[in-house]
Amino acid sequence: MAKKTAVLTIKMVSTAGTGYFYVTKKNPKNITEKLKLKGYDPKVRKHVLFEEHKIK
């Protein structure tokens, strides 16, 4: 039997308001707070802050 992992799939949404997002994984046992990372948003052609949101 395979082990059950605690990794969640999350959606990282751009704070520039373009609606651009990407999907990544996170282990909630190690990182308890919401993720905030800088990444490239091709719609505004800049590096902006991306915040964690739930996948619907």
N, CA, C, O and CB atoms as a CASP TS submission, in Angstrom:
PFRMAT TS
TARGET T0000
AUTHOR 0000-0000-0000
METHOD Language model
MODEL 1
PARENT N/A
ATOM      1  N   MET     1       0.825  -1.193   0.000  1.00  0.00           N
ATOM      2  CA  MET     1       0.000   0.000   0.000  1.00  0.00           C
ATOM      3  C   MET     1       0.864   1.249   0.000  1.00  0.00           C
ATOM      4  O   MET     1       1.935   1.285   0.606  1.00  0.00           O
ATOM      5  CB  MET     1      -0.936   0.002   1.202  1.00  0.00           C
ATOM      6  N   ALA     2       0.387   2.254  -0.679  1.00  0.00           N
ATOM      7  CA  ALA     2       1.116   3.511  -0.737  1.00  0.00           C
ATOM      8  C   ALA     2       0.816   4.341   0.503  1.00  0.00           C
ATOM      9  O   ALA     2      -0.268   4.256   1.080  1.00  0.00           O
ATOM     10  CB  ALA     2       0.757   4.294  -2.012  1.00  0.00           C
ATOM     11  N   LYS     3       1.801   5.148   0.901  1.00  0.00           N
ATOM     12  CA  LYS     3       1.606   6.033   2.043  1.00  0.00           C
ATOM     13  C   LYS     3       0.742   7.216   1.639  1.00  0.00           C
ATOM     14  O   LYS     3       0.772   7.664   0.493  1.00  0.00           O
ATOM     15  CB  LYS     3       2.957   6.518   2.599  1.00  0.00           C
ATOM     16  N   LYS     4      -0.022   7.711   2.592  1.00  0.00           N
ATOM     17  CA  LYS     4      -0.857   8.880   2.339  1.00  0.00           C
ATOM     18  C   LYS     4      -0.029  10.131   2.647  1.00  0.00           C
ATOM     19  O   LYS     4       0.542  10.248   3.731  1.00  0.00           O
ATOM     20  CB  LYS     4      -2.173   8.839   3.201  1.00  0.00           C
ATOM     21  N   THR     5       0.033  11.055   1.702  1.00  0.00           N
ATOM     22  CA  THR     5       0.815  12.261   1.900  1.00  0.00           C
ATOM     23  C   THR     5      -0.077  13.396   2.367  1.00  0.00           C
ATOM     24  O   THR     5      -1.284  13.385   2.126  1.00  0.00           O
ATOM     25  CB  THR     5       1.546  12.649   0.616  1.00  0.00           C
ATOM     26  N   ALA     6       0.511  14.364   3.026  1.00  0.00           N
ATOM     27  CA  ALA     6      -0.230  15.508   3.552  1.00  0.00           C
ATOM     28  C   ALA     6      -0.088  16.724   2.648  1.00  0.00           C
ATOM     29  O   ALA     6      -0.315  17.852   3.085  1.00  0.00           O
ATOM     30  CB  ALA     6       0.247  15.847   4.960  1.00  0.00           C
ATOM     31  N   VAL     7       0.283  16.507   1.404  1.00  0.00           N
ATOM     32  CA  VAL     7       0.517  17.616   0.484  1.00  0.00           C
ATOM     33  C   VAL     7      -0.811  18.068  -0.126  1.00  0.00           C
ATOM     34  O   VAL     7      -1.591  17.248  -0.612  1.00  0.00           O
ATOM     35  CB  VAL     7       1.520  17.206  -0.628  1.00  0.00           C
ATOM     36  N   LEU     8      -1.061  19.385  -0.096  1.00  0.00           N
ATOM     37  CA  LEU     8      -2.264  19.965  -0.678  1.00  0.00           C
ATOM     38  C   LEU     8      -1.923  20.697  -1.962  1.00  0.00           C
ATOM     39  O   LEU     8      -0.837  21.260  -2.098  1.00  0.00           O
ATOM     40  CB  LEU     8      -2.946  20.915   0.313  1.00  0.00           C
ATOM     41  N   THR     9      -2.857  20.686  -2.900  1.00  0.00           N
ATOM     42  CA  THR     9      -2.708  21.468  -4.126  1.00  0.00           C
ATOM     43  C   THR     9      -3.367  22.816  -3.888  1.00  0.00           C
ATOM     44  O   THR     9      -4.524  22.880  -3.473  1.00  0.00           O
ATOM     45  CB  THR     9      -3.338  20.734  -5.368  1.00  0.00           C
ATOM     46  N   ILE    10      -2.634  23.898  -4.150  1.00  0.00           N
ATOM     47  CA  ILE    10      -3.151  25.247  -3.922  1.00  0.00           C
ATOM     48  C   ILE    10      -3.028  26.082  -5.189  1.00  0.00           C
ATOM     49  O   ILE    10      -2.260  25.760  -6.095  1.00  0.00           O
ATOM     50  CB  ILE    10      -2.405  25.926  -2.758  1.00  0.00           C
ATOM     51  N   LYS    11      -3.796  27.153  -5.228  1.00  0.00           N
ATOM     52  CA  LYS    11      -3.792  28.062  -6.378  1.00  0.00           C
ATOM     53  C   LYS    11      -3.134  29.364  -5.947  1.00  0.00           C
ATOM     54  O   LYS    11      -3.524  29.954  -4.939  1.00  0.00           O
ATOM     55  CB  LYS    11      -5.246  28.315  -6.919  1.00  0.00           C
ATOM     56  N   MET    12      -2.139  29.816  -6.703  1.00  0.00           N
ATOM     57  CA  MET    12      -1.453  31.071  -6.435  1.00  0.00           C
ATOM     58  C   MET    12      -1.987  32.116  -7.410  1.00  0.00           C
ATOM     59  O   MET    12      -1.808  31.989  -8.622  1.00  0.00           O
ATOM     60  CB  MET    12       0.102  30.912  -6.564  1.00  0.00           C
ATOM     61  N   VAL    13      -2.654  33.165  -6.871  1.00  0.00           N
ATOM     62  CA  VAL    13      -3.323  34.179  -7.686  1.00  0.00           C
ATOM     63  C   VAL    13      -2.522  35.472  -7.633  1.00  0.00           C
ATOM     64  O   VAL    13      -2.032  35.867  -6.575  1.00  0.00           O
ATOM     65  CB  VAL    13      -4.781  34.416  -7.200  1.00  0.00           C
ATOM     66  N   SER    14      -2.394  36.126  -8.782  1.00  0.00           N
ATOM     67  CA  SER    14      -1.647  37.374  -8.905  1.00  0.00           C
ATOM     68  C   SER    14      -2.367  38.504  -8.177  1.00  0.00           C
ATOM     69  O   SER    14      -3.590  38.618  -8.252  1.00  0.00           O
ATOM     70  CB  SER    14      -1.445  37.738 -10.383  1.00  0.00           C
ATOM     71  N   THR    15      -1.603  39.340  -7.470  1.00  0.00           N
ATOM     72  CA  THR    15      -2.187  40.491  -6.777  1.00  0.00           C
ATOM     73  C   THR    15      -2.313  41.695  -7.704  1.00  0.00           C
ATOM     74  O   THR    15      -2.804  42.743  -7.287  1.00  0.00           O
ATOM     75  CB  THR    15      -1.342  40.861  -5.556  1.00  0.00           C
ATOM     76  N   ALA    16      -1.877  41.561  -8.959  1.00  0.00           N
ATOM     77  CA  ALA    16      -1.994  42.655  -9.919  1.00  0.00           C
ATOM     78  C   ALA    16      -3.425  42.807 -10.425  1.00  0.00           C
ATOM     79  O   ALA    16      -3.743  43.794 -11.089  1.00  0.00           O
ATOM     80  CB  ALA    16      -1.049  42.427 -11.092  1.00  0.00           C
ATOM     81  N   GLY    17      -4.287  41.845 -10.120  1.00  0.00           N
ATOM     82  CA  GLY    17      -5.681  41.937 -10.519  1.00  0.00           C
ATOM     83  C   GLY    17      -5.962  41.472 -11.935  1.00  0.00           C
ATOM     84  O   GLY    17      -7.012  41.792 -12.493  1.00  0.00           O
ATOM     85  N   THR    18      -5.046  40.724 -12.522  1.00  0.00           N
ATOM     86  CA  THR    18      -5.229  40.258 -13.896  1.00  0.00           C
ATOM     87  C   THR    18      -5.992  38.949 -13.958  1.00  0.00           C
ATOM     88  O   THR    18      -6.514  38.589 -15.012  1.00  0.00           O
ATOM     89  CB  THR    18      -3.890  40.097 -14.576  1.00  0.00           C
ATOM     90  N   GLY    19      -6.065  38.235 -12.851  1.00  0.00           N
ATOM     91  CA  GLY    19      -6.721  36.931 -12.840  1.00  0.00           C
ATOM     92  C   GLY    19      -5.786  35.797 -13.202  1.00  0.00           C
ATOM     93  O   GLY    19      -6.207  34.642 -13.263  1.00  0.00           O
ATOM     94  N   TYR    20      -4.519  36.110 -13.444  1.00  0.00           N
ATOM     95  CA  TYR    20      -3.538  35.082 -13.783  1.00  0.00           C
ATOM     96  C   TYR    20      -3.200  34.286 -12.530  1.00  0.00           C
ATOM     97  O   TYR    20      -3.027  34.859 -11.454  1.00  0.00           O
ATOM     98  CB  TYR    20      -2.257  35.712 -14.400  1.00  0.00           C
ATOM     99  N   PHE    21      -3.106  32.960 -12.667  1.00  0.00           N
ATOM    100  CA  PHE    21      -2.771  32.108 -11.528  1.00  0.00           C
ATOM    101  C   PHE    21      -1.970  30.912 -12.003  1.00  0.00           C
ATOM    102  O   PHE    21      -1.929  30.599 -13.193  1.00  0.00           O
ATOM    103  CB  PHE    21      -4.042  31.647 -10.789  1.00  0.00           C
ATOM    104  N   TYR    22      -1.337  30.252 -11.051  1.00  0.00           N
ATOM    105  CA  TYR    22      -0.737  28.965 -11.316  1.00  0.00           C
ATOM    106  C   TYR    22      -0.968  28.072 -10.118  1.00  0.00           C
ATOM    107  O   TYR    22      -1.284  28.545  -9.027  1.00  0.00           O
ATOM    108  CB  TYR    22       0.766  29.100 -11.630  1.00  0.00           C
ATOM    109  N   VAL    23      -0.806  26.767 -10.329  1.00  0.00           N
ATOM    110  CA  VAL    23      -1.111  25.769  -9.312  1.00  0.00           C
ATOM    111  C   VAL    23       0.197  25.183  -8.803  1.00  0.00           C
ATOM    112  O   VAL    23       1.100  24.888  -9.587  1.00  0.00           O
ATOM    113  CB  VAL    23      -2.042  24.653  -9.875  1.00  0.00           C
ATOM    114  N   THR    24       0.298  25.016  -7.479  1.00  0.00           N
ATOM    115  CA  THR    24       1.481  24.439  -6.871  1.00  0.00           C
ATOM    116  C   THR    24       1.050  23.584  -5.682  1.00  0.00           C
ATOM    117  O   THR    24      -0.138  23.490  -5.376  1.00  0.00           O
ATOM    118  CB  THR    24       2.483  25.546  -6.434  1.00  0.00           C
ATOM    119  N   LYS    25       2.009  22.971  -5.024  1.00  0.00           N
ATOM    120  CA  LYS    25       1.716  22.118  -3.871  1.00  0.00           C
ATOM    121  C   LYS    25       2.358  22.689  -2.620  1.00  0.00           C
ATOM    122  O   LYS    25       3.351  23.414  -2.684  1.00  0.00           O
ATOM    123  CB  LYS    25       2.208  20.679  -4.115  1.00  0.00           C
ATOM    124  N   LYS    26       1.762  22.344  -1.464  1.00  0.00           N
ATOM    125  CA  LYS    26       2.326  22.778  -0.188  1.00  0.00           C
ATOM    126  C   LYS    26       2.014  21.744   0.873  1.00  0.00           C
ATOM    127  O   LYS    26       0.959  21.109   0.846  1.00  0.00           O
ATOM    128  CB  LYS    26       1.778  24.164   0.223  1.00  0.00           C
ATOM    129  N   ASN    27       2.935  21.578   1.806  1.00  0.00           N
ATOM    130  CA  ASN    27       2.735  20.682   2.940  1.00  0.00           C
ATOM    131  C   ASN    27       2.291  21.524   4.132  1.00  0.00           C
ATOM    132  O   ASN    27       3.100  22.282   4.668  1.00  0.00           O
ATOM    133  CB  ASN    27       4.040  19.873   3.270  1.00  0.00           C
ATOM    134  N   PRO    28       1.033  21.419   4.568  1.00  0.00           N
ATOM    135  CA  PRO    28       0.531  22.255   5.658  1.00  0.00           C
ATOM    136  C   PRO    28       1.139  21.929   7.022  1.00  0.00           C
ATOM    137  O   PRO    28       1.003  22.721   7.955  1.00  0.00           O
ATOM    138  CB  PRO    28      -0.955  22.121   5.741  1.00  0.00           C
ATOM    139  N   LYS    29       1.804  20.787   7.158  1.00  0.00           N
ATOM    140  CA  LYS    29       2.474  20.475   8.422  1.00  0.00           C
ATOM    141  C   LYS    29       3.720  21.338   8.612  1.00  0.00           C
ATOM    142  O   LYS    29       4.052  21.719   9.734  1.00  0.00           O
ATOM    143  CB  LYS    29       2.851  18.988   8.474  1.00  0.00           C
ATOM    144  N   ASN    30       4.406  21.643   7.512  1.00  0.00           N
ATOM    145  CA  ASN    30       5.625  22.446   7.577  1.00  0.00           C
ATOM    146  C   ASN    30       5.346  23.938   7.461  1.00  0.00           C
ATOM    147  O   ASN    30       5.985  24.744   8.138  1.00  0.00           O
ATOM    148  CB  ASN    30       6.579  22.023   6.487  1.00  0.00           C
ATOM    149  N   ILE    31       4.395  24.311   6.606  1.00  0.00           N
ATOM    150  CA  ILE    31       4.067  25.722   6.369  1.00  0.00           C
ATOM    151  C   ILE    31       2.615  25.929   6.775  1.00  0.00           C
ATOM    152  O   ILE    31       1.709  25.506   6.057  1.00  0.00           O
ATOM    153  CB  ILE    31       4.303  26.134   4.860  1.00  0.00           C
ATOM    154  N   THR    32       2.380  26.571   7.912  1.00  0.00           N
ATOM    155  CA  THR    32       1.016  26.712   8.419  1.00  0.00           C
ATOM    156  C   THR    32       0.333  27.980   7.917  1.00  0.00           C
ATOM    157  O   THR    32      -0.889  27.995   7.776  1.00  0.00           O
ATOM    158  CB  THR    32       1.027  26.707   9.932  1.00  0.00           C
ATOM    159  N   GLU    33       1.090  29.049   7.642  1.00  0.00           N
ATOM    160  CA  GLU    33       0.482  30.295   7.186  1.00  0.00           C
ATOM    161  C   GLU    33       0.278  30.266   5.674  1.00  0.00           C
ATOM    162  O   GLU    33       0.782  29.375   4.990  1.00  0.00           O
ATOM    163  CB  GLU    33       1.353  31.502   7.587  1.00  0.00           C
ATOM    164  N   LYS    34      -0.468  31.250   5.155  1.00  0.00           N
ATOM    165  CA  LYS    34      -0.710  31.325   3.719  1.00  0.00           C
ATOM    166  C   LYS    34       0.562  31.737   2.995  1.00  0.00           C
ATOM    167  O   LYS    34       1.321  32.582   3.467  1.00  0.00           O
ATOM    168  CB  LYS    34      -1.848  32.312   3.409  1.00  0.00           C
ATOM    169  N   LEU    35       0.776  31.124   1.845  1.00  0.00           N
ATOM    170  CA  LEU    35       1.976  31.396   1.059  1.00  0.00           C
ATOM    171  C   LEU    35       1.857  32.707   0.301  1.00  0.00           C
ATOM    172  O   LEU    35       0.788  33.041  -0.208  1.00  0.00           O
ATOM    173  CB  LEU    35       2.241  30.257   0.087  1.00  0.00           C
ATOM    174  N   LYS    36       2.952  33.448   0.227  1.00  0.00           N
ATOM    175  CA  LYS    36       3.053  34.656  -0.580  1.00  0.00           C
ATOM    176  C   LYS    36       4.407  34.598  -1.262  1.00  0.00           C
ATOM    177  O   LYS    36       5.449  34.612  -0.607  1.00  0.00           O
ATOM    178  CB  LYS    36       2.885  35.972   0.288  1.00  0.00           C
ATOM    179  N   LEU    37       4.381  34.532  -2.591  1.00  0.00           N
ATOM    180  CA  LEU    37       5.611  34.416  -3.364  1.00  0.00           C
ATOM    181  C   LEU    37       5.606  35.404  -4.511  1.00  0.00           C
ATOM    182  O   LEU    37       4.548  35.775  -5.018  1.00  0.00           O
ATOM    183  CB  LEU    37       5.789  32.993  -3.890  1.00  0.00           C
ATOM    184  N   LYS    38       6.799  35.834  -4.923  1.00  0.00           N
ATOM    185  CA  LYS    38       6.921  36.685  -6.098  1.00  0.00           C
ATOM    186  C   LYS    38       7.066  35.788  -7.318  1.00  0.00           C
ATOM    187  O   LYS    38       7.779  34.786  -7.290  1.00  0.00           O
ATOM    188  CB  LYS    38       8.130  37.666  -5.970  1.00  0.00           C
ATOM    189  N   GLY    39       6.378  36.166  -8.389  1.00  0.00           N
ATOM    190  CA  GLY    39       6.449  35.403  -9.626  1.00  0.00           C
ATOM    191  C   GLY    39       6.142  36.305 -10.807  1.00  0.00           C
ATOM    192  O   GLY    39       5.748  37.459 -10.642  1.00  0.00           O
ATOM    193  N   TYR    40       6.326  35.765 -11.989  1.00  0.00           N
ATOM    194  CA  TYR    40       6.125  36.544 -13.209  1.00  0.00           C
ATOM    195  C   TYR    40       4.677  36.445 -13.660  1.00  0.00           C
ATOM    196  O   TYR    40       4.126  35.349 -13.767  1.00  0.00           O
ATOM    197  CB  TYR    40       7.068  36.063 -14.328  1.00  0.00           C
ATOM    198  N   ASP    41       4.060  37.598 -13.924  1.00  0.00           N
ATOM    199  CA  ASP    41       2.714  37.676 -14.466  1.00  0.00           C
ATOM    200  C   ASP    41       2.826  38.156 -15.910  1.00  0.00           C
ATOM    201  O   ASP    41       3.128  39.328 -16.136  1.00  0.00           O
ATOM    202  CB  ASP    41       1.802  38.628 -13.612  1.00  0.00           C
ATOM    203  N   PRO    42       2.592  37.286 -16.893  1.00  0.00           N
ATOM    204  CA  PRO    42       2.778  37.677 -18.290  1.00  0.00           C
ATOM    205  C   PRO    42       1.764  38.701 -18.781  1.00  0.00           C
ATOM    206  O   PRO    42       2.016  39.365 -19.786  1.00  0.00           O
ATOM    207  CB  PRO    42       2.709  36.467 -19.160  1.00  0.00           C
ATOM    208  N   LYS    43       0.632  38.851 -18.110  1.00  0.00           N
ATOM    209  CA  LYS    43      -0.376  39.816 -18.562  1.00  0.00           C
ATOM    210  C   LYS    43       0.078  41.256 -18.317  1.00  0.00           C
ATOM    211  O   LYS    43      -0.219  42.139 -19.121  1.00  0.00           O
ATOM    212  CB  LYS    43      -1.711  39.562 -17.849  1.00  0.00           C
ATOM    213  N   VAL    44       0.800  41.505 -17.210  1.00  0.00           N
ATOM    214  CA  VAL    44       1.330  42.846 -16.945  1.00  0.00           C
ATOM    215  C   VAL    44       2.818  42.932 -17.264  1.00  0.00           C
ATOM    216  O   VAL    44       3.416  44.007 -17.194  1.00  0.00           O
ATOM    217  CB  VAL    44       1.089  43.232 -15.487  1.00  0.00           C
ATOM    218  N   ARG    45       3.421  41.773 -17.620  1.00  0.00           N
ATOM    219  CA  ARG    45       4.827  41.668 -17.983  1.00  0.00           C
ATOM    220  C   ARG    45       5.749  42.185 -16.888  1.00  0.00           C
ATOM    221  O   ARG    45       6.698  42.922 -17.156  1.00  0.00           O
ATOM    222  CB  ARG    45       5.085  42.421 -19.262  1.00  0.00           C
ATOM    223  N   LYS    46       5.455  41.787 -15.639  1.00  0.00           N
ATOM    224  CA  LYS    46       6.266  42.161 -14.480  1.00  0.00           C
ATOM    225  C   LYS    46       6.260  41.029 -13.464  1.00  0.00           C
ATOM    226  O   LYS    46       5.426  40.126 -13.527  1.00  0.00           O
ATOM    227  CB  LYS    46       5.744  43.468 -13.837  1.00  0.00           C
ATOM    228  N   HIS    47       7.203  41.089 -12.526  1.00  0.00           N
ATOM    229  CA  HIS    47       7.179  40.210 -11.375  1.00  0.00           C
ATOM    230  C   HIS    47       6.298  40.860 -10.318  1.00  0.00           C
ATOM    231  O   HIS    47       6.515  42.012  -9.944  1.00  0.00           O
ATOM    232  CB  HIS    47       8.619  39.935 -10.832  1.00  0.00           C
ATOM    233  N   VAL    48       5.307  40.122  -9.840  1.00  0.00           N
ATOM    234  CA  VAL    48       4.369  40.629  -8.842  1.00  0.00           C
ATOM    235  C   VAL    48       4.213  39.594  -7.736  1.00  0.00           C
ATOM    236  O   VAL    48       4.704  38.471  -7.846  1.00  0.00           O
ATOM    237  CB  VAL    48       2.993  40.963  -9.485  1.00  0.00           C
ATOM    238  N   LEU    49       3.530  39.982  -6.678  1.00  0.00           N
ATOM    239  CA  LEU    49       3.275  39.097  -5.550  1.00  0.00           C
ATOM    240  C   LEU    49       2.105  38.175  -5.881  1.00  0.00           C
ATOM    241  O   LEU    49       1.084  38.616  -6.408  1.00  0.00           O
ATOM    242  CB  LEU    49       2.986  39.911  -4.264  1.00  0.00           C
ATOM    243  N   PHE    50       2.263  36.905  -5.568  1.00  0.00           N
ATOM    244  CA  PHE    50       1.201  35.909  -5.737  1.00  0.00           C
ATOM    245  C   PHE    50       0.800  35.419  -4.356  1.00  0.00           C
ATOM    246  O   PHE    50       1.657  35.131  -3.521  1.00  0.00           O
ATOM    247  CB  PHE    50       1.666  34.713  -6.650  1.00  0.00           C
ATOM    248  N   GLU    51      -0.522  35.323  -4.109  1.00  0.00           N
ATOM    249  CA  GLU    51      -1.048  34.882  -2.813  1.00  0.00           C
ATOM    250  C   GLU    51      -1.814  33.577  -2.984  1.00  0.00           C
ATOM    251  O   GLU    51      -2.384  33.294  -4.038  1.00  0.00           O
ATOM    252  CB  GLU    51      -1.964  35.969  -2.187  1.00  0.00           C
ATOM    253  N   GLU    52      -1.806  32.800  -1.919  1.00  0.00           N
ATOM    254  CA  GLU    52      -2.470  31.500  -1.921  1.00  0.00           C
ATOM    255  C   GLU    52      -3.987  31.648  -1.809  1.00  0.00           C
ATOM    256  O   GLU    52      -4.487  32.439  -1.008  1.00  0.00           O
ATOM    257  CB  GLU    52      -1.942  30.637  -0.775  1.00  0.00           C
ATOM    258  N   HIS    53      -4.710  30.880  -2.619  1.00  0.00           N
ATOM    259  CA  HIS    53      -6.164  30.797  -2.563  1.00  0.00           C
ATOM    260  C   HIS    53      -6.576  29.340  -2.702  1.00  0.00           C
ATOM    261  O   HIS    53      -5.803  28.522  -3.200  1.00  0.00           O
ATOM    262  CB  HIS    53      -6.822  31.668  -3.671  1.00  0.00           C
ATOM    263  N   LYS    54      -7.784  29.010  -2.267  1.00  0.00           N
ATOM    264  CA  LYS    54      -8.279  27.659  -2.398  1.00  0.00           C
ATOM    265  C   LYS    54      -8.678  27.376  -3.835  1.00  0.00           C
ATOM    266  O   LYS    54      -9.084  28.276  -4.570  1.00  0.00           O
ATOM    267  CB  LYS    54      -9.454  27.429  -1.462  1.00  0.00           C
ATOM    268  N   ILE    55      -8.558  26.111  -4.227  1.00  0.00           N
ATOM    269  CA  ILE    55      -9.036  25.683  -5.535  1.00  0.00           C
ATOM    270  C   ILE    55     -10.490  25.286  -5.375  1.00  0.00           C
ATOM    271  O   ILE    55     -10.830  24.490  -4.500  1.00  0.00           O
ATOM    272  CB  ILE    55      -8.178  24.502  -6.113  1.00  0.00           C
ATOM    273  N   LYS    56     -11.348  25.840  -6.218  1.00  0.00           N
ATOM    274  CA  LYS    56     -12.776  25.527  -6.135  1.00  0.00           C
ATOM    275  C   LYS    56     -13.105  24.305  -6.940  1.00  0.00           C
ATOM    276  O   LYS    56     -14.264  23.890  -6.988  1.00  0.00           O
ATOM    277  CB  LYS    56     -13.615  26.698  -6.609  1.00  0.00           C
TER
END
